[in-house]
Amino acid sequence: MAASGRFDISVHFIQLLVCCAWLVTNSQLAQSAPIKITFDGCIPGFANNKTQYCCPPPYKGEIVDFCPKRNMSKPLRVRKALQCLSGHELKVYTEKLDKAYTILRNLPDDDPRSLNQQKRLHCSYGTGGFVQQGTDNITIDIHFSWLFFPWHRYFIYFHERIIQHVLDDPEFSLHFWNWDNGFTVHKPKGARSGCYKRGDLLPPIYNITGMGQYQNRSSRTKLPGLPVDLGIVPEERDNPPTRPAEVVKPRNLATMHASMVTVGNTTRGFMGRIYRYGDYQVLDPLTGAGGLEVMGHASIHWWVGNTMGVVETSAGDPLFYAHHSNIDRLWNNWHKVPGGERVDYSDPDFLEAEFLFYDETATIRRVKVKDALDMEEFGYKFQKANDISWIDYVPTVNSTSNSTINSTDSYKPQVKQVNAAARKCHK
């Protein structure tokens, strides 16, 4: 009971901070300009009490603007729930992962498409390794703010394209680890397809020693039948306890309900704080991140541990990409959860923020946040899965509560509006 009580207090504390972090945002000087970076402005970052040297290799080519545009003559590719792959499909997908990650691990270290350089790019963006263009020394972090979801959508998308390239398979899709679904349920009435099996175990195809997608992870990930723990709190991150399933499963429901339904019932509560040109990095997730980022997302990183457990190396574990494929799915589905204010930011400083990524030809592509908001323009969609368990979950006295959440509607950030046409790509 004591452990449960501490969890209750921690989640309430997170809820309160997410609801009230607008005070931090409003106390900053609004610069009225979007954040941009250059790879030339890369410096050593800092995380976990040490300097991180993660800068990408020198680049002398042209930077090419990228705008996702769906090929309307082709059906959308489907990213599927890993736990529902079976038979021949599972065998083929396992072999493709093995081949792709073996190639990416063995590419020259200075090849920006290599798994090592993908890891380093995420490290630079996530540890203050890039200086905001136009400032002397103000660095950027794509975590703990409104940049989190669009940046990671692009990162997973370009990683997927790199895999398609090395496999010579343009239809390859990065299937998702459906860790938020802890229960097997009957297919909903009227549903034609979907995956309704539990997905809260580490996907076995990522745990096969000797395969390209294998990574040495914490010992808890090898315990048969042990579900993920979405209730890990920040003070446990360095050594998360291994809790039994009967404790974890109701806590996981409570965490997902809070991060997607109650804490996540406003734009700020889900997407994180406003982050403009001239704003300094937010180093404390509790004052910057949205509910899903600071709860379920972070807990998965800490639960998996080892390479995945720290920002500077997490993208070096192939499981990172299956994890963030699910984060991408949850962002897309958040808009459809009943109740609340579930729209992306429309502030021009959000929409016009720019990132740089390497594509499958090792060309640097410049992208804008506004072009990441329509997922289907990227040419994929997600298989339906069981979200209803955590949507309809009713918090109990020993789990999370939504008692502090309804007030978030009073704390909506005042953002400048732009018309819908401004969201679209313009070549």
Phi, psi and omega in degrees: 000324179297318179296318179297319179298320179295322178296317179302313182297318182296316181293319177299321179296317178298316179302314182297318181293319179295319181295325189255004183292350175302333178297320178295315181299313184289341179279348179274155178283116179287122185268348179055048176204147180280156178281136175221157179222166167231150177292337177294338181267031181271135179226167174301137177267187180213128177200149177052042173067024175208157178288139182243123180257098190231007188302144178292162180294157179303146182226128183245359183275185179279143172271125187249128177294142179238135176224115180296136179215115183294138172278104187289350178276354182239147175290157177294137170294152182245119169276121188257161174287127186300326186290347180258002172287140181206167174057224183297321180298317179295317180299313182295317181294320178300316180294323179293318177300315180302311181296314184297311184285334172295317177296313183295326178290333186259000174295153178307147186298335180267006176277118185295349178272350182294156179299324179296317180286330173297318176300316183291326178295314177299321178299313181298316179291335188255001180233014182080033182275347179246135177271136177298130180301130180096357176244163180279319187206018179273118186266172184240147171223128183272009173256163172065034178196184180293354178277345189302306185291311181295322180298314182290331174299313178297316183299314179293321181297312180291327174297318177298319178295323177297318178295317177304321182292312183289335177270349188054048183221090184292351180262001179298139177231142177277100181291157191255148174273108187275056188292343180282349184257105183260008185222142171271126182230163175290147177301130181303148179300129179091349180284128181279328183205177179138174179241120184235023172271153178298146182230018188270017173254153177298129183301123184303330184290346176266002185240024181263108183304135177095347178271157184300330182273358180283143175217144176289116183241178183299153183298333182294334181288349181260358180283122184297132175078003181275118180285161175297158179244105181273002183257016178293129182260159187308323182289350178260359193300325184282339180208069183298137177289154176264105184263148181289160184301322183293339175272318188288317190299313177293328177294322178297317176301316181297319181295314180294320179298317180295311188288333183255333189249315185260295173302323183273023183271007173225165178301311180296319183295332180262315190270342180101179188288159171293141186214099186254172171308132178092347176282143178278158176306143169263115184269345180255112182300331184290344178254359183229324188283156168282172187300315183292321181297316187276342180256268186303314182300307183295321181299323178297315178302315183288324181293317178293317173073191181051235182304318183287344191279349181227148189297326186289341181236353192303322182283002173274354176261121180305335179295335177309319188283328173290323176298311183282341169297322177290322175301318178299317178298317182292324174299314180299318183283337179304324180298337186260355179291133183296145172087153174084186181256097190244066177230148176291159175303146176242011178294132179303329179290338171280309186295326185265000177299144186238147173231165173237135177224158171267137175264190186291346177259010182068023174271140176282128178247131177265128183232160176239148181303319185301333182275358179263355191279337177257097187301321185291342174296339177278353174091018179220165172216175182248143171298143178291144180220179185277091172266343190295333181300316180272337175294314184271001182299136178254112181301144178248178182296335181259018178226201180283164179226154178259023188295335182258004194268325186300336181290350182298335179298338178280349188245029179294131176294142177277107184246150177283135184268148173230155181284164186299327182297331182290345179282340189275157177292142173231113182288000000 
